Amino acid sequence: MEQNEINRAEWENPDNWTGPKWLSVYFSKKDTRTWVPKQIPALGWTVNLGKTAGVFWLVGFVVGLPLLIILLMLAIQ
């Protein structure tokens, strides 16, 4: 089986998704992609938390976005 087929099979496996479809979280160590499409394509993409890079992206958003907002608020004052 080629890696593209493995990635697709992992993405289609409901056991690799947690939460409601509109806010689902993806976790697969066998899928080589860091970013994967959401289960509902109109909602964009999500990170693969089965990969270290995916975890770093998530932490970057969770920590970085609020920090950026705080810095912008301080700069405006």
Backbone bond lengths (Angstrom), bond angles and torsions (degrees), N, CA, C in turn:
res aa  C-N    CA-C-N  psi(-1)  N-CA   C-N-CA  omega(-1)  CA-C   N-CA-C  phi
1 M - - - 1.454 - - 1.533 108.48 -
2 E 1.334 116.91 132.83 1.461 121.61 179.35 1.527 110.26 -80.38
3 Q 1.342 115.39 159.46 1.463 120.06 -176.22 1.533 112.34 -60.91
4 N 1.323 118.01 -36.78 1.477 119.76 177.57 1.522 111.30 -60.20
5 E 1.321 116.22 -38.68 1.467 120.39 178.06 1.526 110.91 -68.67
6 I 1.329 116.67 -38.98 1.466 120.84 177.46 1.523 109.73 -63.61
7 N 1.342 116.55 -46.21 1.464 120.66 178.94 1.526 111.01 -57.65
8 R 1.319 116.62 -44.90 1.471 120.94 -179.11 1.533 110.87 -65.25
9 A 1.325 116.78 -43.80 1.467 120.63 179.59 1.529 110.68 -63.33
10 E 1.325 116.66 -40.73 1.470 120.54 178.22 1.523 110.29 -64.87
11 W 1.341 116.97 -43.59 1.457 121.41 -179.22 1.531 111.31 -63.43
12 E 1.321 116.56 -36.88 1.463 121.53 -179.38 1.528 113.25 -78.66
13 N 1.325 118.20 -13.22 1.463 122.12 -178.69 1.538 109.71 -77.18
14 P 1.327 118.13 114.53 1.469 120.03 -177.97 1.531 113.60 -62.84
15 D 1.330 117.70 -20.53 1.468 120.55 178.25 1.531 112.23 -67.30
16 N 1.332 117.18 -18.32 1.458 121.37 -179.57 1.529 112.85 -89.02
17 W 1.315 117.44 -0.07 1.461 123.11 -179.25 1.526 109.63 -116.37
18 T 1.329 115.82 139.44 1.457 121.48 178.65 1.518 108.75 -127.99
19 G 1.315 116.39 139.31 1.460 120.72 175.94 1.516 111.92 96.04
20 P 1.336 114.83 175.68 1.466 118.88 178.80 1.535 110.13 -66.90
21 K 1.334 116.70 151.35 1.468 120.76 -174.63 1.523 113.22 -55.04
22 W 1.326 118.76 -35.07 1.467 120.79 -176.91 1.528 111.66 -75.05
23 L 1.340 118.00 -17.01 1.462 121.70 -179.09 1.535 109.95 -134.17
24 S 1.313 116.58 33.62 1.463 120.41 -173.38 1.524 112.50 -72.72
25 V 1.335 114.90 153.12 1.457 123.84 178.12 1.526 107.14 -117.38
26 Y 1.338 115.73 136.05 1.458 121.75 -175.80 1.526 109.94 -108.38
27 F 1.342 116.93 137.35 1.455 122.74 179.32 1.520 108.99 -143.77
28 S 1.337 116.34 110.64 1.461 120.56 176.34 1.522 109.95 -150.31
29 K 1.313 116.18 119.67 1.465 120.27 177.16 1.526 111.46 -77.93
30 K 1.321 117.96 -21.89 1.465 121.06 -179.50 1.527 112.41 -81.39
31 D 1.326 117.80 -23.85 1.460 122.43 178.71 1.528 107.81 -79.10
32 T 1.324 117.27 125.73 1.460 121.49 -175.48 1.527 113.22 -82.47
33 R 1.313 118.02 -8.70 1.463 120.75 -176.74 1.526 111.49 -82.40
34 T 1.337 116.01 142.57 1.462 121.31 173.81 1.523 109.70 -83.69
35 W 1.318 116.91 -42.45 1.472 122.85 178.11 1.518 109.37 -108.36
36 V 1.327 116.65 132.74 1.462 122.07 178.87 1.525 109.02 -131.16
37 P 1.346 117.13 152.67 1.463 118.82 176.94 1.525 110.79 -67.07
38 K 1.319 115.65 146.93 1.464 120.39 176.00 1.526 108.78 -66.37
39 Q 1.312 116.74 164.93 1.466 121.34 178.20 1.528 110.52 -65.26
40 I 1.318 117.03 -31.73 1.459 122.05 173.16 1.530 105.51 -104.26
41 P 1.345 118.22 104.07 1.467 121.51 -171.56 1.528 114.71 -54.16
42 A 1.307 118.46 -31.37 1.471 120.86 -179.44 1.528 112.13 -64.37
43 L 1.329 117.89 -18.14 1.466 121.72 -178.99 1.528 113.11 -87.72
44 G 1.326 117.37 1.30 1.459 120.59 174.34 1.514 114.41 91.60
45 W 1.321 115.18 -136.80 1.458 122.66 -172.54 1.520 110.69 -124.29
46 T 1.321 115.68 162.82 1.463 121.98 175.66 1.523 108.57 -139.93
47 V 1.310 116.30 165.65 1.466 119.90 178.98 1.520 110.18 -88.99
48 N 1.319 114.92 152.73 1.456 122.19 175.06 1.522 106.95 -90.57
49 L 1.314 117.18 106.58 1.457 121.22 -178.26 1.530 112.97 -75.72
50 G 1.319 117.00 0.80 1.457 121.39 173.62 1.524 111.59 -82.91
51 K 1.335 116.49 -8.03 1.458 122.11 178.14 1.521 109.28 -112.98
52 T 1.310 116.59 142.44 1.467 121.47 180.00 1.524 110.68 -57.23
53 A 1.322 117.54 -41.38 1.466 120.92 -179.86 1.526 111.08 -61.22
54 G 1.321 117.15 -36.96 1.463 120.70 177.96 1.519 112.03 -64.15
55 V 1.323 116.12 -39.58 1.468 121.10 177.76 1.528 109.56 -65.26
56 F 1.333 117.44 -43.23 1.466 120.91 178.64 1.526 111.59 -61.92
57 W 1.338 117.53 -40.93 1.455 120.77 176.85 1.525 110.68 -60.89
58 L 1.317 116.74 -45.34 1.465 120.48 -179.34 1.527 110.82 -62.94
59 V 1.321 116.76 -46.70 1.470 120.67 178.58 1.529 109.61 -61.56
60 G 1.315 116.89 -39.48 1.458 120.65 178.39 1.516 112.03 -60.23
61 F 1.318 116.93 -41.73 1.466 120.59 177.89 1.520 111.35 -69.39
62 V 1.319 116.67 -45.53 1.466 120.71 -175.73 1.533 111.24 -66.66
63 V 1.325 117.47 -38.10 1.458 121.17 -179.34 1.533 110.86 -91.75
64 G 1.311 116.40 -43.87 1.455 121.26 -173.43 1.511 115.09 -68.67
65 L 1.316 117.88 -41.21 1.461 120.64 -177.98 1.530 112.20 -64.20
66 P 1.330 119.66 -49.96 1.471 118.71 176.38 1.533 112.39 -61.72
67 L 1.330 116.94 -37.47 1.463 120.38 178.45 1.529 110.48 -63.17
68 L 1.308 117.42 -42.04 1.456 122.05 177.57 1.530 111.08 -61.88
69 I 1.308 116.89 -42.42 1.466 121.24 178.52 1.529 110.66 -62.68
70 I 1.319 116.82 -44.11 1.471 121.11 178.77 1.525 110.11 -62.32
71 L 1.319 117.30 -44.97 1.463 120.52 179.87 1.528 111.58 -63.38
72 L 1.327 117.18 -39.49 1.465 120.47 177.06 1.516 111.52 -65.42
73 M 1.323 117.03 -39.78 1.460 121.03 178.76 1.532 110.31 -64.30
74 L 1.323 116.93 -40.57 1.455 121.00 178.77 1.540 110.87 -67.91
75 A 1.310 117.47 -35.85 1.463 121.92 -179.17 1.535 110.85 -70.74
76 I 1.322 117.43 -31.28 1.470 121.56 -179.18 1.515 111.39 -73.41
77 Q 1.297 118.57 -29.93 1.471 121.73 -176.84 1.482 113.38 -65.33
